[in-house]
Amino acid sequence: MNIPIVTKTKNENIQFLRGIAILAVVIIHSSMPDVLRVVIRPFVNYAVALFIFLSGYLTNIDISDKKNFMKKELLRLLFLI
């Protein structure tokens, strides 16, 4: 009897961080009294920064040719402006 081996492709720590950030976004967008919002908001403002950090951390970029990389990035940024 062969038991199939299941491999995990997603890092559980990163998934945990994503889950915490999702909860923070839900808290930010939930309707709560103004006083409670003023108290809680500083502790959940990290959510967007965490999403941006994780997307950059998980992006696989080949920077072997720095000149070509910088040229592509500058062009991409110019088109966003």
C-alpha positions as CSV (number, residue, x, y, z in Angstrom):
1,M,0.0,0.0,0.0
2,N,1.6,3.3,-1.2
3,I,0.7,6.4,0.7
4,P,1.0,9.5,-1.4
5,I,3.4,12.2,0.0
6,V,1.8,15.6,0.1
7,T,4.2,18.5,-0.2
8,K,3.3,22.0,1.0
9,T,4.0,24.7,-1.5
10,K,3.1,27.6,0.6
11,N,5.1,28.8,3.6
12,E,2.8,28.6,6.7
13,N,4.5,31.6,8.4
14,I,3.8,33.8,5.4
15,Q,0.2,32.5,5.3
16,F,-0.2,33.4,9.0
17,L,1.1,36.9,8.4
18,R,-1.3,37.3,5.5
19,G,-4.2,36.2,7.7
20,I,-3.2,38.7,10.4
21,A,-3.1,41.4,7.8
22,I,-6.5,40.4,6.4
23,L,-8.0,40.6,9.9
24,A,-6.4,44.1,10.4
25,V,-8.0,45.3,7.2
26,V,-11.4,43.9,8.3
27,I,-11.0,45.8,11.6
28,I,-10.0,49.0,9.8
29,H,-13.1,48.8,7.5
30,S,-15.6,47.7,10.1
31,S,-17.9,50.3,11.5
32,M,-17.2,51.0,15.2
33,P,-17.6,54.0,17.5
34,D,-15.2,56.9,16.9
35,V,-13.6,56.6,20.3
36,L,-12.9,52.9,19.8
37,R,-11.6,53.6,16.3
38,V,-9.1,56.2,17.6
39,V,-7.8,53.6,20.1
40,I,-7.6,50.6,17.8
41,R,-6.5,52.2,14.5
42,P,-2.8,52.8,15.4
43,F,-2.5,49.1,16.2
44,V,-3.9,47.9,12.9
45,N,-2.4,50.4,10.4
46,Y,0.4,48.0,9.5
47,A,-1.8,45.9,7.2
48,V,-1.2,47.7,3.9
49,A,2.6,47.9,4.6
50,L,2.6,44.2,5.4
51,F,0.9,43.3,2.1
52,I,3.3,45.4,0.2
53,F,6.3,43.9,2.0
54,L,5.1,40.3,1.4
55,S,4.4,40.9,-2.3
56,G,8.0,42.3,-2.7
57,Y,9.4,39.5,-0.6
58,L,7.7,36.8,-2.6
59,T,8.5,38.3,-6.0
60,N,11.3,36.4,-7.8
61,I,13.3,39.0,-9.6
62,D,16.4,38.3,-11.7
63,I,18.9,41.2,-11.3
64,S,21.9,39.6,-13.0
65,D,21.9,42.5,-15.5
66,K,21.6,45.6,-13.3
67,K,21.7,48.1,-16.2
68,N,18.8,46.4,-18.0
69,F,16.9,45.9,-14.8
70,M,17.1,49.6,-13.9
71,K,16.1,50.6,-17.4
72,K,13.0,48.5,-17.3
73,E,12.1,49.7,-13.8
74,L,12.5,53.4,-14.7
75,L,10.4,53.0,-17.8
76,R,7.7,51.2,-15.8
77,L,7.7,54.0,-13.2
78,L,7.5,56.7,-15.9
79,F,4.4,55.1,-17.3
80,L,2.8,55.1,-13.8
81,I,3.2,58.8,-13.4
